[in-house]
Amino acid sequence: MTTRIRNTAGKDSAYTLALSTKNSPQHGHVYAVKNEKTGRTWLVSGHNTELIGNYDTTPPAYVIARVSQEWARDQLRDTLKPGDTVYTTLNHVSSSGMFRRIGVRAIVNNEPQYLDGLVMLALGIKRGDKEGVPMGGCGMDMGFALVYDLSQALYGEGFKCTGKNCPSNDHSNPPYPDRYAPGPAMHHNSGDYALKHRWL
């Protein structure tokens, strides 16, 4: 059995930031959870209860990075719902063809929103001094790969079927396509294709 506890006075300031209330717009959803049986305290993601680390031994810099990541993912879930289209732009390609910088956009209330910064935080990608999300590799659609990774990060636990034109591959994969007829009562266990992709 576990009990959520508040931050204990006297702890390192980095942990004080990490354990701020989940309603704080700056710090995301991370909680300290105490195991009553062992007496140990752990840091846990508020979104999916993923274990982040031990409260007493996890380096503060890592905790702050994870808090920022959780906050960015929460912001993106508010903006990008399952079935929404994510638009990408090719900002730069290296001379070797092995590296790209890709801009990420969404249309919200008929206005474009630039999501590069949030996407880098959500995916744990180090931000550089140039515009766009850095992506290494070649031989495939790197814009699609970026949106696929983003779908996994935001909806890795699955999502509720969006009905007609639902992007989940459950509706097309054999051998049981009829079993996965689109409908609001269905829950897709994989969020890999929760978001659609289109180049600009």
URVENFEN-V516384 format. One record per pair of residues at least 4 apart in sequence whose C-alpha atoms are under 8 Angstrom apart, sorted by sequence separation. I is the first residue (numbers start at 0). J is the second residue. D is the distance in Angstrom with one decimal. If there is no record, write none. Layout:
BEGIN
i = <I;I>
j = <J;J>
d = <D;D>
END
This chain:
BEGIN
i = <6;10;11;12;13;14;15;19;23;34;35;44;45;52;53;57;58;59;60;61;62;63;64;65;66;67;68;69;70;71;72;73;74;75;76;79;92;93;106;107;114;115;116;117;118;119;120;137;140;141;142;143;144;145;146;147;148;149;150;151;154;161;168;172;175;176;181;10;21;22;33;34;43;44;52;57;92;93;106;107;119;120;136;139;150;160;165;171;20;21;22;33;34;43;44;92;93;105;106;119;126;170;19;21;33;43;44;92;104;105;119;134;160;169;170;20;21;32;33;42;43;91;92;104;105;124;6;17;31;32;41;42;43;90;91;104;105;124;170;16;19;31;32;41;42;89;90;91;103;104;116;169;170;18;31;32;41;42;51;89;90;102;103;104;134;170;6;17;18;30;31;41;42;89;90;102;103;5;6;17;18;29;30;40;41;88;89;102;119;29;30;39;40;51;87;88;118;29;30;40;87;88;103;115;28;29;87;115;116;165;28;86;87;115;164;28;85;86;163;169;85;86;162;163;85;161;162;167;84;160;161;162;160;161;167;31;46;160;167;21;159;160;167;168;6;44;159;160;167;4;5;79;122;159;160;166;167;3;4;122;159;160;166;3;4;102;103;121;158;159;166;3;4;78;102;103;157;158;166;2;3;100;101;102;122;157;158;1;2;100;101;118;121;157;158;1;2;100;101;156;157;158;1;2;99;100;101;156;157;0;1;99;100;155;156;0;98;99;154;155;158;0;98;99;154;155;29;98;153;154;28;97;98;151;27;97;98;151;154;26;27;29;90;96;97;150;151;26;27;28;90;96;101;150;151;27;28;75;150;27;74;75;148;150;26;27;147;150;14;17;25;72;147;13;17;24;27;71;72;13;16;71;147;11;14;72;146;13;14;17;71;72;146;13;71;146;70;68;69;67;68;143;67;68;88;142;143;68;87;142;85;76;81;75;82;72;81;72;82;82;82;81;85;87;83;84;85;86;87;88;82;83;84;85;86;87;88;81;82;83;84;85;86;87;80;81;82;84;86;80;79>
j = <10;14;15;16;17;18;19;23;27;38;39;48;49;56;57;61;62;63;64;65;66;67;68;69;70;71;72;73;74;75;76;77;78;79;80;83;96;97;110;111;118;119;120;121;122;123;124;141;144;145;146;147;148;149;150;151;152;153;154;155;158;165;172;176;179;180;185;15;26;27;38;39;48;49;57;62;97;98;111;112;124;125;141;144;155;165;170;176;26;27;28;39;40;49;50;98;99;111;112;125;132;176;26;28;40;50;51;99;111;112;126;141;167;176;177;28;29;40;41;50;51;99;100;112;113;132;15;26;40;41;50;51;52;99;100;113;114;133;179;26;29;41;42;51;52;99;100;101;113;114;126;179;180;29;42;43;52;53;62;100;101;113;114;115;145;181;18;29;30;42;43;53;54;101;102;114;115;18;19;30;31;42;43;53;54;101;102;115;132;43;44;53;54;65;101;102;132;44;45;55;102;103;118;130;44;45;103;131;132;181;45;103;104;132;181;46;103;104;181;187;104;105;181;182;105;181;182;187;105;181;182;183;182;183;189;54;69;183;190;45;183;184;191;192;31;69;184;185;192;30;31;105;148;185;186;192;193;30;31;149;186;187;193;31;32;130;131;149;186;187;194;32;33;107;131;132;186;187;195;32;33;130;131;132;152;187;188;32;33;131;132;149;152;188;189;33;34;132;133;188;189;190;34;35;132;133;134;189;190;34;35;133;134;189;190;35;133;134;189;190;193;36;134;135;190;191;66;135;190;191;66;135;136;189;66;136;137;190;193;66;67;69;130;136;137;190;191;67;68;69;131;137;142;191;192;69;70;117;192;70;117;118;191;193;70;71;191;194;59;62;70;117;192;59;63;70;73;117;118;60;63;118;194;59;62;120;194;62;63;66;120;121;195;63;121;196;121;120;121;120;121;196;121;122;142;196;197;123;142;198;146;153;158;153;161;152;161;153;164;165;166;166;194;196;193;194;195;196;197;198;193;194;195;196;197;198;199;193;194;195;196;197;198;199;193;194;195;197;199;194;194>
d = <7.9;6.6;6.5;6.4;6.3;6.1;6.4;6.8;6.7;5.3;7.6;4.8;7.8;7.8;5.4;7.1;6.6;6.2;6.3;6.2;6.1;6.2;6.2;6.2;6.2;6.2;6.2;6.2;6.3;6.2;6.1;6.4;6.6;5.7;6.2;6.0;6.0;6.5;5.3;6.3;6.0;6.2;6.3;6.0;6.1;5.9;6.2;7.1;6.3;6.1;6.4;6.0;6.2;6.2;6.1;6.4;6.3;6.2;5.7;4.5;6.4;5.1;6.0;6.1;7.1;7.1;7.4;6.7;7.3;7.6;6.4;5.6;5.5;5.1;5.7;7.0;7.7;5.3;4.5;6.7;4.8;7.7;7.7;7.8;7.1;6.4;7.9;5.6;7.9;5.9;7.8;5.8;6.3;5.6;6.5;5.9;6.4;5.6;6.1;6.7;7.7;5.6;6.6;4.6;4.2;4.7;6.7;4.5;6.4;5.2;6.6;7.2;7.8;7.2;7.8;7.4;6.9;5.5;6.3;6.3;5.3;5.4;6.7;5.5;6.9;7.9;6.5;6.4;6.4;5.2;7.3;5.3;7.3;7.4;5.1;4.9;7.3;7.7;5.2;6.7;7.8;5.5;6.3;7.5;5.3;7.4;5.4;7.2;6.3;5.6;7.6;6.0;6.3;6.1;4.7;6.8;5.8;6.0;7.7;6.4;5.5;7.8;5.4;7.6;7.7;7.0;5.9;6.4;5.7;5.7;6.4;4.5;5.6;4.9;6.4;7.8;5.4;7.4;7.6;7.8;6.6;6.7;5.4;6.4;4.9;5.6;6.4;6.0;6.4;5.7;6.5;7.9;5.5;7.7;6.4;4.8;7.6;4.8;6.4;7.5;5.3;6.7;7.8;7.8;6.2;5.2;4.7;5.9;7.9;6.8;4.8;5.9;6.0;5.9;8.0;6.8;7.0;5.0;6.0;7.3;6.1;6.0;4.7;7.5;5.4;7.4;4.7;7.2;7.0;6.6;7.0;5.8;6.0;6.2;8.0;7.0;7.9;5.3;7.5;7.9;6.7;7.1;7.7;6.8;7.3;7.4;7.4;5.4;5.3;7.8;7.0;7.8;7.7;6.1;5.7;5.8;6.1;7.0;6.0;6.9;4.4;6.4;6.0;6.3;6.1;7.2;7.3;7.8;5.7;6.1;7.0;4.8;6.8;7.6;4.4;7.6;7.0;5.3;6.8;5.9;6.4;7.3;4.7;6.1;6.9;5.1;6.8;6.4;5.6;4.8;5.0;7.3;7.2;4.3;7.3;5.7;6.9;5.1;6.5;6.2;4.4;6.2;4.9;7.3;8.0;4.5;7.3;6.2;4.4;6.5;6.2;5.8;6.1;6.1;6.3;6.6;7.3;5.2;7.6;4.9;7.3;7.6;5.8;6.3;4.7;6.8;6.4;4.4;7.8;7.4;6.9;5.8;6.0;8.0;5.6;4.9;7.6;5.5;6.9;6.0;6.5;7.7;7.5;8.0;5.5;6.0;4.9;6.4;7.9;6.3;6.5;6.9;7.0;5.3;7.8;5.5;6.6;7.1;6.2;3.8;7.8;7.8;7.4;5.6;6.2;7.6;5.9;5.8;6.3;6.6;7.3;7.6;6.4;5.5;6.1;7.9;7.4;5.3;8.0;7.5;7.6;7.3;7.4;8.0;7.4;8.0;7.0;7.8;7.9;6.1;6.0;5.2;7.5;6.9;5.2;6.4;8.0;5.2;6.9;6.7;4.7;6.1;7.9;7.3;8.0;7.6;7.9;6.8;6.2;7.3;7.0;6.5;7.1;7.6;6.6;7.5;7.0;6.1;7.9;6.1;5.9;8.0;6.8;7.6;7.9;5.9;6.0;6.0;6.4;6.0;5.8;5.5;4.4;5.0;5.0;4.9;5.5;4.8;5.3;6.0;5.4;6.4;5.5;5.9;8.0;5.6;6.2;6.9;6.3;7.5;7.7>
END
